[in-house]
Amino acid sequence: MNDDSITMIDYGGSNLRSVQKAIDAVGGQVVITSDPDIVRRASKLILPGVGAFGAGIDALRARGLDIAAIEAAGQGVPLLGICLGMQFLFEVSEEMGSHSGLGILPGRVVRFPTDWKNGEGRPLKIPHMGWNRIIHDGRHPLLASVPSGAYGYFVHSYYCEPATEDFILARTDYGDWFTSIVGKDRVYGIQFHPEKSQTVGLQILHNYVKMDGR
C-alpha cells in the first residue's frame, strides 16, 4: 500500500461512508475492513466511531480488532481515532459504567460536569453539539494550515482526560477547557467530526493522509 492508502477499521457501528468520502475528497485511498490481519498489515489506520463506548469497544473485541489495532500502533503504524474512536484509544471510559479501552494512550474518558456553565452563567447543554473553536499552538503537522480558533463540529457527552498534558494538541472551551485533539508518537485522536467540519476537517484529514505511513 502507498502512503495515501488508509485502512479504515469497521467494527459494525461507525459512520464509515461519510469519513470515506472525506478521505476520497483529499486524495486518499480507503480500504474498509473488519479483518484483523488486514489491520495488522496496514500502512495507515483510521478508527471512526459513533454511539456508546461500551457497545463499541465490545464490538471491536468480538472481532479481534482491538488487539490488531494495538499491535499495529505498537509497530509504528499511524492510527487516527475520530470522535468515539478517539475515546477508544484511552485506558478507561466512565460512560454508563466503567469500560476498559485500548489503553494506547494514558488517561480516562469522563462526562461533562453538570456544574459547568456558559458565559451567561446558565448550565451547559449536554451533549455538546454544534460548532466550537479548536485552540492550538500551530506547531504540529496534523494541524498544518489550520488556524487556531477555527471551528470543528462536535457531538459528544463525554470527553478525554489525558493523564499528562504532553500529548494534548488542541483544546476547546465548553464552560471549561477540554481536550479536543491528541497526538502521541504516531497515534492521534480528534474529538470532533472532521468529515462534518467542512474546510477545517478536510485540511486535517489531508494532513493525515500525507503523513508517512509504515
C-alpha positions in Angstrom: 0.0 0.0 0.0 1.2 3.5 -0.7 1.3 6.3 1.9 -2.0 7.7 0.7 -3.8 4.4 1.4 -5.9 4.4 4.6 -7.3 1.3 6.2 -10.5 2.1 8.0 -11.5 -0.2 10.8 -15.1 -1.4 10.6 -16.4 -2.8 13.9 -20.0 -2.5 12.8 -21.0 0.7 14.4 -19.3 3.6 12.6 -20.2 6.3 10.1 -17.8 4.9 7.7 -19.1 6.2 4.4 -19.0 9.9 5.3 -15.5 9.5 6.5 -14.6 7.6 3.4 -16.0 10.3 1.2 -14.0 12.9 3.1 -10.8 10.9 2.7 -11.5 10.5 -1.0 -12.0 14.2 -1.4 -8.5 14.9 -0.1 -6.8 12.4 -2.3 -6.6 9.3 0.0 -7.5 5.8 -1.0 -9.7 4.0 1.6 -9.9 0.3 2.3 -12.7 -0.6 4.8 -12.1 -3.8 6.7 -13.2 -5.8 9.7 -10.4 -8.3 9.2 -7.7 -8.1 12.0 -5.0 -9.4 9.7 -5.6 -6.6 7.2 -5.5 -4.1 10.1 -2.1 -5.5 11.1 -0.7 -5.1 7.6 -2.0 -1.6 7.1 0.3 1.3 6.3 -2.0 3.8 8.0 -5.2 3.4 10.0 -8.4 5.3 10.9 -10.7 4.2 13.7 -14.0 6.2 13.4 -16.8 5.7 15.9 -20.2 6.9 17.0 -22.5 5.7 19.8 -21.8 4.4 23.2 -18.3 3.4 24.4 -19.2 0.1 26.0 -21.1 -1.3 23.0 -18.4 -0.1 20.6 -15.4 -1.5 22.5 -17.2 -4.8 22.9 -17.8 -4.9 19.1 -14.1 -4.2 18.5 -13.1 -7.0 20.9 -15.6 -9.5 19.5 -13.9 -9.2 16.0 -10.3 -9.2 17.4 -9.9 -5.7 16.1 -8.7 -4.3 19.4 -5.6 -6.5 19.6 -4.9 -5.8 15.9 -5.1 -2.0 16.4 -2.9 -2.2 19.5 -0.3 -4.3 17.7 -0.3 -2.1 14.6 0.1 1.1 16.7 2.9 -0.6 18.7 4.8 -1.2 15.4 4.6 2.4 14.5 1.6 2.3 12.1 -0.1 5.8 12.2 -3.5 5.5 13.8 -6.2 8.2 13.9 -9.2 7.9 16.1 -12.3 10.0 15.3 -14.9 11.0 17.9 -15.7 7.8 19.8 -12.7 6.3 18.0 -10.5 8.8 19.9 -12.1 7.8 23.2 -11.4 4.1 22.4 -7.6 4.9 22.5 -7.6 5.7 26.2 -7.5 3.3 29.2 -11.0 3.5 30.6 -14.3 5.2 30.0 -16.9 6.2 32.6 -19.8 6.1 30.1 -22.6 4.0 31.5 -20.4 2.3 34.0 -16.6 1.6 33.7 -15.3 0.1 30.5 -11.7 -0.6 29.6 -10.4 1.0 26.4 -7.5 0.1 24.1 -5.0 1.6 26.5 -2.8 3.0 23.8 -2.9 6.4 25.4 -2.9 7.0 29.2 -6.0 8.7 30.6 -9.8 8.5 31.0 -13.0 9.3 29.3 -15.3 11.3 31.5 -18.7 13.0 31.3 -19.1 16.8 31.1 -19.7 18.0 34.6 -23.3 19.2 35.3 -21.9 22.3 37.1 -20.1 23.7 34.1 -21.8 27.0 32.9 -21.9 29.0 29.8 -20.8 32.7 29.6 -24.2 33.8 30.8 -24.0 31.5 33.9 -26.5 29.0 32.6 -25.9 25.2 32.7 -24.4 23.9 29.6 -26.4 21.6 27.3 -25.3 18.0 27.2 -24.5 16.6 24.7 -22.1 19.3 23.5 -23.4 19.6 19.9 -22.5 22.0 17.2 -19.6 24.2 16.1 -16.9 25.2 18.5 -13.3 26.5 18.4 -10.2 24.5 18.3 -7.3 26.2 20.1 -3.7 25.0 19.4 -0.2 26.3 19.1 0.2 25.7 15.3 3.3 23.5 15.6 2.0 20.0 14.9 1.9 18.8 11.3 -1.6 17.3 11.8 -2.8 20.9 12.2 -0.8 22.5 9.4 -2.7 25.2 7.7 -5.5 25.1 10.3 -5.6 28.4 12.1 -6.0 28.3 15.9 -9.6 29.3 16.7 -11.0 27.5 13.6 -14.3 25.6 14.2 -15.0 21.9 14.3 -18.3 20.2 14.6 -18.8 18.3 17.8 -21.4 15.8 19.0 -20.5 14.2 22.4 -21.4 13.9 26.1 -18.0 12.5 27.2 -14.5 13.8 26.6 -11.0 12.6 27.0 -8.9 13.5 30.1 -5.3 12.6 29.3 -3.1 11.5 32.2 -0.5 14.1 31.0 -0.6 17.3 29.0 2.4 16.2 26.9 0.3 14.9 24.0 -2.6 17.4 24.0 -2.5 19.1 20.6 -5.7 21.2 20.9 -8.3 22.3 23.4 -11.8 23.5 23.2 -13.8 25.7 25.6 -17.2 24.5 26.7 -17.7 26.0 30.1 -14.2 24.9 30.8 -11.3 23.6 28.7 -11.3 20.0 27.4 -9.0 18.1 25.1 -10.2 18.1 21.5 -7.1 16.7 19.7 -4.3 14.4 20.9 -1.1 13.1 19.4 1.5 10.8 20.8 4.2 9.2 18.7 2.1 8.2 15.6 -1.3 7.9 17.3 -3.8 10.7 17.0 -7.3 11.4 18.2 -9.9 14.0 17.1 -13.0 14.5 19.3 -15.0 16.4 16.7 -16.1 15.1 13.3 -13.6 16.2 10.6 -15.9 14.8 7.9 -18.6 17.3 9.1 -16.3 20.2 9.7 -16.0 21.5 6.1 -12.7 23.1 5.1 -11.1 22.7 8.6 -11.9 19.0 8.8 -10.8 18.3 5.3 -7.5 20.0 5.9 -6.8 17.9 9.0 -7.6 14.7 7.0 -5.4 15.9 4.2 -2.5 16.4 6.6 -3.0 12.9 8.0 -3.3 11.3 4.5 0.0 13.0 3.5 1.9 11.8 6.6 4.4 9.0 6.1 2.9 5.5 6.6 4.6 2.4 7.6 
